Amino acid sequence: MKHGGGMAEAPGTDRGGTRRDASMSASAAEEWFVREVLPLEAALMRFLQHNWRNKADIADLRQEVYVHVFDAAQKEIPAHARAFVFQIARNLLINRLRRLQIVPIEAVADVDALGAAFDAPGAERAVIARDELRRLQTALDRLPPRCREAIILGRIEGLTGRAIAERMGISEQAVSVHLINGMRALVDEVYGSERKS
């Protein structure tokens, strides 16, 4: 898979079209998942909490979204992670509503408007965002220096893997390791208690 927004290679093949083994495909999907999907977890949780009445189901819903996203990524890595994750979340909620027959089928059509509520600004959302920024900054400060530098360059400044490698004087593979380990540590630090629930 190319970094920096390029076209993703088909899982299971290299740039020359040669078939790779399934473990390489799973590895590419896992790297993509950690890099692109896990940072969306706070937004996904807010979306699910806002749009599902039974709060006891939220952790299971999140896991189900993750399973669908990861399974799909093993076949083909989506070009736009955020849109893909939230489309799967919407579809999952619609399917659950239909299965549980909680509402008439006419009301299910309104679930397409779920994104509008998620995108609406508000005082509560601003407070949540400030709290999450504080937690993220604290977690970022606790990372090992090289991991922190790679995360800042890649996730905050938006540099490609190659540009980060040049700036840090290390290989692109080392950058990838720092980014994956850094993102995992950040997610564990910021959302660890929620992820374990």
Secondary structure, 3 states (H helix, E strand, C coil): CCCCCCCCCCCCECCCCCECCHHHHHHHHHHHHHHHHHHHHHHHHHHHHHHCCCHHHHHHHHHHHHHHHHHHHHHCCCCCHHHHHHHHHHHHHHHHHHHHCCCCHHHHHHHHHHHHHHHCCCHHHHHHHHHHHHHHHHHHHHCCHHHHHHHHHHHHCCCCHHHHHHHHCCCHHHHHHHHHHHHHHHHHHHHHHHHHC
